[in-house]
Amino acid sequence: MPRFFLDLVERTAATYIEAFLGLLLAGTVTDLSTAKAAALSAVPAALAIAKGTLARFLGPSGTASALPTAKKSAPEPTGPAAS
């Protein structure tokens, strides 16, 4: 599978689980049912998909992140020429 797809799936699943657990915890105070919490959790997960898809065109290729990746620096020289 392409790295972008795996990255997007990971981000979407994490968003859904976080939203679901947050709504379950809030549901004990607001009397929100588990089924409603599961359904409402799909909204932020869908937004995560939209953001990841948009980031595919704005950020570095092959990832669902909009942030630039750090550039790799050249390795430090070793041996007698290094001193």
Kinemage of the C-alpha trace (Angstrom):
@kinemage 1
@onewidth
@group {chain A} dominant
@subgroup {mainchain}
@vectorlist {calphas} color= white
{ca met a 1} P 0.000 0.000 0.000
{ca pro a 2} L 1.230 3.529 -0.649
{ca arg a 3} L 2.603 5.383 2.351
{ca phe a 4} L 0.029 8.170 1.916
{ca phe a 5} L -2.884 5.747 2.261
{ca leu a 6} L -1.448 4.123 5.401
{ca asp a 7} L -0.724 7.543 6.899
{ca leu a 8} L -4.262 8.737 6.187
{ca val a 9} L -5.830 5.561 7.624
{ca glu a 10} L -3.763 5.901 10.800
{ca arg a 11} L -4.718 9.544 11.271
{ca thr a 12} L -8.400 8.899 10.569
{ca ala a 13} L -8.595 5.920 12.929
{ca ala a 14} L -6.850 7.862 15.696
{ca thr a 15} L -9.211 10.812 15.234
{ca tyr a 16} L -12.269 8.550 15.335
{ca ile a 17} L -11.114 6.715 18.476
{ca glu a 18} L -10.216 9.959 20.250
{ca ala a 19} L -13.557 11.545 19.377
{ca phe a 20} L -15.480 8.406 20.359
{ca leu a 21} L -13.750 8.107 23.736
{ca gly a 22} L -14.199 11.818 24.382
{ca leu a 23} L -17.902 11.620 23.605
{ca leu a 24} L -18.299 8.513 25.769
{ca leu a 25} L -16.697 10.324 28.677
{ca ala a 26} L -18.849 13.395 28.051
{ca gly a 27} L -21.878 11.132 27.626
{ca thr a 28} L -21.776 10.159 31.277
{ca val a 29} L -22.484 13.806 32.082
{ca thr a 30} L -24.797 14.652 29.177
{ca asp a 31} L -26.614 11.299 28.821
{ca leu a 32} L -25.316 10.674 25.293
{ca ser a 33} L -25.904 7.109 24.114
{ca thr a 34} L -23.086 4.933 22.777
{ca ala a 35} L -24.711 4.740 19.344
{ca lys a 36} L -24.967 8.513 19.107
{ca ala a 37} L -21.347 8.872 20.254
{ca ala a 38} L -20.236 6.429 17.562
{ca ala a 39} L -22.186 8.294 14.893
{ca leu a 40} L -20.995 11.729 15.995
{ca ser a 41} L -17.388 10.515 16.039
{ca ala a 42} L -17.586 10.029 12.297
{ca val a 43} L -17.721 13.808 11.752
{ca pro a 44} L -14.170 14.590 12.969
{ca ala a 45} L -12.932 11.413 11.270
{ca ala a 46} L -14.399 12.614 7.967
{ca leu a 47} L -12.727 15.987 8.516
{ca ala a 48} L -9.418 14.165 9.095
{ca ile a 49} L -9.837 12.461 5.722
{ca ala a 50} L -10.549 15.805 4.035
{ca lys a 51} L -7.545 17.434 5.712
{ca gly a 52} L -5.247 14.539 4.821
{ca thr a 53} L -6.381 14.578 1.212
{ca leu a 54} L -5.851 18.333 0.968
{ca ala a 55} L -2.439 18.009 2.654
{ca arg a 56} L -1.432 15.522 -0.029
{ca phe a 57} L -1.322 18.430 -2.459
{ca leu a 58} L 0.099 21.018 -0.035
{ca gly a 59} L 2.663 19.083 1.995
{ca pro a 60} L 5.476 16.682 1.205
{ca ser a 61} L 4.572 13.914 -1.206
{ca gly a 62} L 3.693 10.481 0.119
{ca thr a 63} L 2.266 11.670 3.429
{ca ala a 64} L -0.977 13.057 4.818
{ca ser a 65} L 0.881 15.781 6.709
{ca ala a 66} L 0.806 19.426 5.650
{ca leu a 67} L 3.988 20.136 7.611
{ca pro a 68} L 7.318 20.159 5.809
{ca thr a 69} L 9.690 17.330 6.609
{ca ala a 70} L 13.077 18.004 8.140
{ca lys a 71} L 15.930 17.918 5.695
{ca lys a 72} L 18.494 15.224 6.343
{ca ser a 73} L 21.907 16.644 7.108
{ca ala a 74} L 25.135 15.176 5.802
{ca pro a 75} L 26.773 12.667 8.164
{ca glu a 76} L 29.641 13.920 10.305
{ca pro a 77} L 33.027 13.046 8.801
{ca thr a 78} L 35.084 10.515 10.716
{ca gly a 79} L 38.643 9.314 10.570
{ca pro a 80} L 41.941 11.186 10.218
{ca ala a 81} L 40.560 13.740 7.736
{ca ala a 82} L 37.896 14.856 10.227
{ca ser a 83} L 40.307 16.634 12.566
